[in-house]
Amino acid sequence: MAARRALLVCALLAIVSSSLGSQFGSVDGTTTEPPSFQCNSEYGLFPDPDNCHAFYECNEFIPFHFDCPDNLAWNDAAHMCDYDPTCK
């Protein structure tokens, strides 16, 4: 019985650890710093102030960073990635 509990606790810790790693990690598993972007509302889409090819999605005041597909830039008025020749 104690061995089952220990196994269950280890499994739960692995799940929590992997979900935190996916929020602040990269594809290769290395961790990165949490984004310095601060959500000014609980939910919404916001431009990345440092990169016109990216944006943040805020969910419960937690920012999640996304990159637009190649050759597209964040269009804040339309709230979507769009063609923008001025974004370099």
C-alpha positions in Angstrom: 0.0 0.0 0.0 2.8 2.4 0.9 4.6 1.6 -2.4 1.4 2.5 -4.3 1.1 5.8 -2.5 4.7 6.6 -3.3 4.2 5.7 -6.9 1.1 7.9 -7.1 2.9 10.9 -5.5 5.8 10.5 -7.9 3.4 10.4 -10.9 1.6 13.5 -9.7 4.9 15.4 -9.2 6.0 14.4 -12.7 2.8 15.7 -14.2 3.0 19.0 -12.3 6.7 19.4 -13.2 6.1 18.8 -16.9 3.2 21.3 -17.0 5.3 24.0 -15.4 8.1 23.2 -17.7 5.9 23.6 -20.7 4.7 27.0 -19.5 8.3 28.3 -18.9 10.4 25.9 -21.0 11.4 25.4 -24.5 10.9 22.5 -26.9 14.3 20.9 -26.0 13.4 20.9 -22.3 15.6 23.7 -21.2 14.0 26.2 -18.9 13.7 29.9 -19.6 12.7 32.8 -17.5 9.0 33.6 -17.2 8.1 36.4 -19.6 8.5 40.0 -18.3 5.3 41.0 -20.0 2.6 42.0 -17.5 -1.1 41.4 -18.4 -3.1 44.5 -17.8 -6.4 42.6 -18.1 -7.4 39.1 -17.1 -7.9 37.9 -20.7 -6.8 39.2 -24.1 -4.3 39.3 -26.9 -1.5 41.9 -26.9 1.4 42.7 -29.1 4.9 41.8 -28.0 6.5 45.2 -27.4 10.0 43.8 -28.4 9.0 41.7 -31.5 6.4 42.7 -34.1 6.3 39.0 -35.2 4.9 37.9 -31.9 2.1 38.4 -29.4 0.9 37.5 -25.9 -2.3 35.8 -24.9 -3.3 36.6 -21.3 -5.3 34.0 -19.5 -6.2 34.7 -15.9 -3.4 37.4 -15.9 -0.8 34.8 -17.0 1.0 35.8 -20.2 1.6 33.1 -22.9 4.0 34.1 -25.7 3.3 33.1 -29.3 5.1 33.7 -32.6 3.3 34.4 -35.8 3.9 32.1 -38.8 6.8 33.0 -41.1 6.4 36.3 -43.0 3.5 37.5 -40.8 3.4 40.1 -38.1 1.0 40.8 -35.2 -1.9 43.0 -36.3 -3.3 44.5 -33.0 -6.3 46.1 -34.6 -7.5 42.7 -36.1 -6.1 40.6 -33.2 -4.4 38.2 -35.6 -1.2 37.6 -37.5 -1.3 39.4 -40.8 1.0 40.6 -43.6 2.9 43.8 -42.7 5.7 45.0 -44.9 6.8 47.5 -42.2 7.7 44.8 -39.7 11.3 43.8 -40.0 
